[in-house]
Amino acid sequence: MSDCFSVEKRSRIMAGIKAKDTKAELAVRTFLFRQGFRYRIHDTHLPGKPDVVLPKYKTVIFINGCFWHAHQGCRHFAIPKTNRPFWERKLMKNRERDQKVLALLLQMGYRVLVVWECELSPSSRREETLQGLANEIWQVES
């Protein structure tokens, strides 16, 4: 099965996919700020450049896209039918990298929280997800 777009158009589409400041990321950051949390974003000194770092709570948050991080069982994740071997390798490497980063951060004493893109879509229980995230962070203080 061939791609429905030309190589040039597919390249433009893929280049336009944001890695930072996605809608999901902005939703989490806005919520956390309103709750009084102060944080840093994309800290290059930490493995994996976490999306949100809460130094006071020694907690990092990754906001993962369901496709790029191969969210198993999610309706937003499916391996593309074209160039399937490439995508299987690519997504497997992404998951392996995620596991290595998680292990390194845990060794450094950080709590690692992961929020999936699908948990933040307007049709899902966004507020419940965000409140649960805040509760997880506050548990450190107790």
C-alpha positions in Angstrom: 0.0 0.0 0.0 1.4 3.4 -1.0 1.1 6.7 0.8 -1.7 9.0 -0.4 0.7 12.0 -0.3 3.8 12.7 -2.2 7.1 12.4 -0.5 7.5 16.1 -0.3 4.0 16.7 1.1 4.4 13.9 3.7 7.7 15.5 4.7 6.0 18.8 5.2 3.2 17.2 7.3 5.7 15.4 9.5 7.9 18.5 10.0 4.8 20.4 11.2 4.2 18.1 14.1 5.1 20.0 17.3 7.4 18.5 19.9 7.0 21.3 22.5 4.1 23.5 23.6 1.4 21.1 22.4 -2.2 21.6 23.4 -1.9 18.8 26.0 1.3 20.3 27.4 -0.3 23.8 27.6 -3.4 22.4 29.3 -1.3 20.7 32.0 0.9 23.7 32.6 -2.0 26.1 32.8 -3.8 23.9 35.3 -0.7 23.5 37.4 0.0 27.2 37.5 -3.6 28.0 38.5 -3.2 25.5 41.3 -0.2 27.4 42.6 2.6 25.1 41.4 5.7 26.7 40.0 7.8 24.7 37.6 10.4 24.6 34.9 9.8 23.3 31.4 12.0 21.1 29.2 15.0 21.0 31.6 18.0 20.0 29.5 19.9 19.1 32.6 17.6 16.1 33.3 17.4 12.9 31.2 14.7 13.0 28.6 14.1 16.8 29.0 10.9 16.4 31.0 8.0 18.5 29.9 7.4 19.8 33.4 9.8 19.8 36.4 8.6 20.6 39.9 11.9 21.0 41.8 10.1 21.7 45.2 8.4 18.3 44.9 11.3 16.5 43.1 8.8 15.5 40.5 8.8 15.4 36.7 5.9 15.1 34.4 6.0 13.8 30.8 3.0 14.6 28.6 3.1 11.8 26.1 1.5 11.8 22.7 -0.4 8.5 22.2 1.1 7.9 18.8 4.7 8.8 19.3 5.0 6.9 22.6 2.9 3.9 21.4 0.1 4.1 24.0 -1.0 0.5 24.1 -4.8 0.0 24.0 -5.5 3.6 23.1 -7.8 4.4 20.2 -5.3 7.1 19.1 -2.5 4.7 18.5 -2.2 2.5 15.5 0.9 1.6 13.5 0.6 3.1 10.0 -0.1 0.7 7.3 2.6 2.2 5.0 6.2 1.6 5.7 5.2 -0.6 8.7 8.7 -2.0 9.5 10.1 1.5 9.8 7.3 2.6 12.2 7.5 -0.6 14.3 11.3 0.0 14.8 10.8 3.7 15.4 8.1 3.4 18.0 9.8 0.5 19.7 12.9 2.6 20.1 10.8 5.5 21.5 9.4 3.2 24.1 12.8 1.8 25.0 14.2 5.3 25.4 11.2 6.2 27.6 12.0 3.3 29.9 15.7 4.2 30.1 14.8 7.8 30.9 12.4 6.7 33.6 15.0 4.5 35.2 17.6 7.2 35.2 15.2 9.8 36.8 14.1 7.3 39.5 17.8 6.6 40.3 18.2 10.4 40.7 15.4 10.4 43.2 12.7 12.0 41.1 9.1 10.9 41.0 8.0 10.5 37.4 4.4 11.1 36.4 3.1 10.4 32.9 0.0 12.0 31.4 -1.2 10.7 28.1 -2.6 12.9 25.4 -5.9 11.0 25.3 -6.5 11.7 29.0 -6.5 15.4 28.2 -8.8 15.5 25.2 -12.0 17.5 25.7 -14.1 14.4 25.3 -12.2 12.5 28.1 -12.3 13.2 31.8 -9.7 16.1 31.5 -10.6 17.8 34.8 -10.5 14.5 36.6 -7.1 13.7 35.1 -5.7 17.1 36.0 -7.0 17.0 39.6 -5.5 13.5 40.0 -2.2 14.9 38.8 -2.3 17.7 41.4 -3.2 15.2 44.1 -0.2 13.0 43.1 2.1 16.0 43.4 0.7 17.1 46.8 1.2 13.6 48.2 4.9 14.4 48.5 4.3 17.2 51.0 2.1 15.1 53.3 
